[in-house]
Amino acid sequence: MKPRFDKIHLKFKLNGKSYRRDDLKEVAYSLVKEGEAYERIAGDFMLDWLDDKDYIFVKTSGTTGKSKRIKIMKDAMVHSAIMTGDAFGLQPGDTALHCLPNHYISGKMMLVRAMILGLEVDLVAPTLQPDFDADKHYNFAAMIPLQLKHSLDNIDCIKTLIVGGAKVSKPLLEEVQLKSTTVYETYGMTETVSHIAIKPLNKTKNNAPTFKTLPGISISTDDRDCLVIQAPFINTDPIVTNDIVNIISKNEFELLGRYDHMINSGGVKVFPEQVESKLQDAIDQRFFITSEEDTDLGQKVIMIVEGDTSTIDKSVFSVLQKHEVPKAIYSIPKFFETETGKLQRQKILDVVFSMVN
């Protein structure tokens, strides 16, 4: 029988207990009324999922602008759950660790996967260092990079771990090479109902910078070279992104950077993400590359640093091409970020430019 959003898999368990649909409603009510903050949010979502409507509203992360609510069909979430289950070979009765915030699509989909695929899911607080039983075996889990960084000593109990929400740093990438857990970076957004492509971060001969799409996903580019996603079972219309990509094959692409981050400096295109990657090993502080208006160049490359700029030796820029070298360096005491660890670049820039202008 094809899974439906109004059915709960008989193998589903929440924190070690089995629940039928009506029982789960009572549990959700209890979580909303008496649970911790993260449990109340999970309870709210489960009540929305278990009502008679065929859709829910989901809040976007607000990485590139203000967070907004968008409408997502529950059937699309069911299809996404099945797609993930197929990609990672998840079976009814498999165990899953859920330590993501339930405000956003990533956390909501962990619960949907459990209810639809029949997983035994343990729900824990979505802290930067999730408190889970490292002596227990988990078939599947999802984390943001900061959670992975703080959980490296404990993740060997997890068979498959997906990481999303922010970029995985080179030092963290090196750390996961030593782990028995198979770790994947994911590509997706709220509009695609969680991830639509994955790439392995360890257990491969070459850690290629390419994502492979999940079954049923078609990709192309628009006239900006930005990724266009066709996923009829998720969204009947093509999903046009602001991510500039290099398409390798019909199901594989390399992520180059965001169109809204791209810098046109004197007619030369500069991708901040690529510059940041070159500098990452040489700079201990958090930073990012962006631009400001320039009379001669149109846009000039600048660097924004968290903390003191005096610790940055200009020699680190020797690895860059001439047009990539920052023409100015600005600082802010503390970066703003979303709950998933993504930098809120525009908010940071607003503060920086208000101080320098």
PyMOL commands that set and color helices and strands:
alter all, ss='L'
color gray80, all
select helices_A, chain A and resi 21-34+37-49+74-88+105-117+145-150+155-157+170-176+190-192+272-279+309-311+314-319+322-324+345-356
alter helices_A, ss='H'
color red, helices_A
select strands_A, chain A and resi 13-14+17-18+55-59+69-73+95-98+120-123+138-143+158-163+182-189+194-200+210-213+218-221+226-231+235-249+252-258+263-265+268-270+287-294+298-306+328-332
alter strands_A, ss='S'
color yellow, strands_A
deselect
rebuild
show_as cartoon
